[in-house]
């Protein structure tokens, strides 16, 4: 049996932080399936439980990697990918189930577009060996976004326990979208600055 000491000492792709990241990726199709075939409210609660576990691992994998000195290249690559896959898949499914509808779809579009923009920008800056630190606004955006998705995954089932549960989720989604625009502009400005400098150095 693997002990905690063994998990702490383990390095490479099978370290505990990386296993948590893999688990978050595996959780994505599970949440999607639970939202895609809702036969009863209890499936919404199951989807919420899986989502909460995935969100918790988002915090734990990075914290454990730093605390146990288990940072790895594969972890740095997969962690943001897992986050973006989870967010994008959930937004699409919540639109599909009409939990997000009407004008709220624009908030989802803003968030999706920002994820694509930042991913492309980070890839470009990585080629220049430039890293853009995560701002406080970006952290607030992530926290607000995770909470909004939690309320929305519970959706109609949550409305029976907490009145206006879905409405709270929609409001928080709009707040996340506004923070998304602000933080995305920071990344865009940084990328444009390096892009202009690169063009000026070109012969």
C-alpha positions as CSV (number, residue, x, y, z in Angstrom):
1,X,0.0,0.0,0.0
2,X,1.3,3.4,-0.9
3,X,2.0,5.5,2.2
4,X,1.8,9.3,2.5
5,X,5.6,9.4,2.7
6,X,5.8,7.5,-0.6
7,X,3.4,10.0,-2.2
8,X,5.5,12.9,-0.9
9,X,8.7,11.4,-2.2
10,X,7.3,10.3,-5.6
11,X,8.6,12.5,-8.5
12,X,7.8,12.8,-12.2
13,X,4.5,12.2,-14.0
14,X,3.1,10.0,-11.2
15,X,3.5,12.4,-8.3
16,X,0.4,13.1,-6.3
17,X,-0.1,16.7,-7.6
18,X,0.0,15.3,-11.2
19,X,-2.4,12.5,-10.3
20,X,-4.9,15.2,-9.0
21,X,-4.5,17.0,-12.3
22,X,-5.2,13.8,-14.2
23,X,-8.3,13.3,-12.0
24,X,-9.6,16.7,-12.8
25,X,-9.3,15.9,-16.6
26,X,-11.1,12.6,-16.0
27,X,-13.9,14.4,-14.1
28,X,-14.8,16.5,-17.2
29,X,-16.6,13.8,-19.2
30,X,-18.2,12.6,-16.0
31,X,-19.7,16.1,-15.3
32,X,-20.7,16.5,-18.9
33,X,-22.5,13.1,-19.0
34,X,-24.4,13.9,-15.8
35,X,-25.6,17.2,-17.3
36,X,-26.3,15.7,-20.7
37,X,-28.6,13.0,-19.5
38,X,-30.5,14.6,-16.6
39,X,-33.3,12.2,-15.6
40,X,-33.8,13.7,-12.2
41,X,-32.6,16.4,-9.9
42,X,-30.2,14.0,-8.1
43,X,-28.0,13.8,-11.2
44,X,-27.5,17.6,-10.9
45,X,-26.4,17.0,-7.3
46,X,-24.0,14.3,-8.5
47,X,-22.7,16.6,-11.2
48,X,-22.1,19.3,-8.5
49,X,-20.3,16.8,-6.3
50,X,-17.9,15.9,-9.1
51,X,-17.4,19.5,-10.0
52,X,-16.6,20.5,-6.4
53,X,-14.0,17.7,-6.2
54,X,-12.5,18.9,-9.4
55,X,-12.4,22.5,-8.2
56,X,-10.8,21.5,-4.9
57,X,-8.0,19.6,-6.8
58,X,-7.4,22.8,-8.8
59,X,-6.2,24.4,-5.6
60,X,-4.6,21.3,-4.0
61,X,-2.4,20.2,-6.9
62,X,-0.6,23.5,-7.1
63,X,-0.3,23.8,-3.4
64,X,1.0,20.3,-2.9
65,X,3.5,20.7,-5.8
66,X,5.0,23.7,-4.1
67,X,4.8,22.4,-0.6
68,X,6.5,19.1,-1.5
69,X,8.8,20.5,-4.2
70,X,7.1,18.4,-6.9
71,X,6.8,20.9,-9.6
72,X,7.1,19.3,-13.0
73,X,7.0,20.2,-16.7
74,X,3.9,18.0,-17.3
75,X,2.1,19.5,-14.3
76,X,2.8,23.1,-15.5
77,X,1.5,22.1,-18.9
78,X,-1.6,20.1,-17.9
79,X,-2.8,22.2,-15.0
80,X,-4.0,25.3,-17.0
81,X,-5.3,22.9,-19.8
82,X,-7.4,21.0,-17.3
83,X,-8.8,24.2,-15.9
84,X,-9.8,25.6,-19.3
85,X,-11.3,22.3,-20.5
86,X,-13.4,22.1,-17.3
87,X,-14.7,25.7,-17.7
88,X,-15.3,25.5,-21.4
89,X,-17.1,22.1,-21.2
90,X,-19.3,23.2,-18.4
91,X,-20.3,26.5,-20.1
92,X,-21.2,24.6,-23.3
93,X,-23.3,22.1,-21.3
94,X,-25.0,24.7,-19.2
95,X,-26.0,26.5,-22.4
96,X,-27.2,23.2,-23.8
97,X,-29.4,22.6,-20.8
98,X,-30.7,26.2,-21.0
99,X,-29.4,26.9,-17.5
100,X,-27.5,29.7,-19.2
101,X,-29.8,31.3,-21.8
102,X,-30.8,34.7,-23.3
103,X,-28.4,37.5,-22.7
104,X,-26.4,35.4,-20.2
105,X,-25.0,33.5,-23.2
106,X,-22.9,36.6,-24.0
107,X,-21.2,36.3,-20.6
108,X,-20.3,32.7,-21.5
109,X,-19.0,33.7,-24.9
110,X,-16.8,36.4,-23.3
111,X,-15.3,33.9,-21.0
112,X,-14.7,31.3,-23.7
113,X,-13.1,33.9,-26.0
114,X,-10.9,35.1,-23.3
115,X,-9.7,31.5,-22.6
116,X,-8.8,31.1,-26.2
117,X,-7.1,34.5,-26.4
118,X,-5.0,33.9,-23.3
119,X,-4.0,30.4,-24.4
120,X,-2.8,31.7,-27.7
121,X,-1.0,34.7,-26.1
122,X,0.7,32.5,-23.6
123,X,1.9,30.2,-26.3
124,X,3.3,33.1,-28.3
125,X,5.0,34.6,-25.2
126,X,6.5,31.2,-24.3
127,X,8.3,31.2,-27.7
128,X,9.9,34.5,-26.6
129,X,10.7,33.0,-23.2
130,X,8.5,35.6,-21.5
131,X,6.2,34.8,-18.6
132,X,3.2,36.9,-17.6
133,X,2.4,36.6,-13.9
134,X,-1.2,36.0,-12.8
135,X,-2.7,39.3,-11.5
136,X,-4.9,39.6,-8.5
137,X,-7.8,40.5,-10.8
138,X,-7.3,37.2,-12.7
139,X,-7.4,35.3,-9.4
140,X,-10.6,37.1,-8.4
141,X,-12.0,36.2,-11.8
142,X,-11.1,32.5,-11.4
143,X,-12.7,32.4,-7.9
144,X,-15.9,34.2,-9.1
145,X,-16.1,31.9,-12.1
146,X,-15.7,28.7,-10.1
147,X,-18.4,29.8,-7.7
148,X,-20.8,30.9,-10.5
149,X,-20.4,27.5,-12.2
150,X,-21.1,25.7,-8.9
151,X,-24.4,27.5,-8.6
152,X,-25.3,26.9,-12.2
153,X,-24.4,23.2,-12.2
154,X,-26.8,22.8,-9.3
155,X,-29.3,24.8,-11.4
156,X,-33.0,24.0,-11.0
157,X,-32.2,21.4,-8.3
158,X,-30.5,24.1,-6.3
159,X,-33.4,26.4,-6.7
160,X,-35.5,24.0,-4.7
161,X,-33.1,24.3,-1.8
162,X,-31.8,27.9,-2.2
163,X,-34.3,30.3,-3.8
164,X,-32.8,32.2,-6.8
165,X,-29.8,29.8,-6.8
166,X,-29.7,30.0,-10.6
167,X,-30.1,33.7,-10.6
168,X,-27.2,34.1,-8.2
169,X,-25.1,31.9,-10.5
170,X,-26.0,34.1,-13.6
171,X,-25.1,37.3,-11.7
172,X,-21.8,35.9,-10.6
173,X,-21.2,34.7,-14.2
174,X,-21.6,38.3,-15.4
175,X,-19.2,39.5,-12.7
176,X,-16.7,36.9,-13.8
177,X,-17.2,38.0,-17.5
178,X,-16.4,41.6,-16.5
179,X,-13.3,40.6,-14.6
180,X,-12.4,38.4,-17.5
181,X,-12.4,41.4,-19.9
182,X,-10.3,43.4,-17.4
183,X,-7.7,40.7,-16.8
184,X,-7.7,39.6,-20.5
185,X,-6.9,43.2,-21.4
186,X,-3.8,43.0,-19.1
187,X,-2.6,39.9,-20.9
188,X,-3.3,41.5,-24.3
189,X,-1.4,44.6,-23.4
190,X,1.6,42.6,-22.3
191,X,1.5,40.5,-25.5
192,X,1.1,43.5,-27.8
193,X,4.1,45.2,-26.1
194,X,6.4,42.2,-26.7
195,X,5.0,41.7,-30.2
196,X,5.8,45.4,-31.1
197,X,9.3,45.0,-29.7
198,X,9.8,41.8,-31.6
199,X,8.8,43.6,-34.9
200,X,11.0,46.5,-34.2
201,X,14.0,44.2,-33.8
202,X,13.2,42.4,-37.0
203,X,15.5,43.4,-40.0
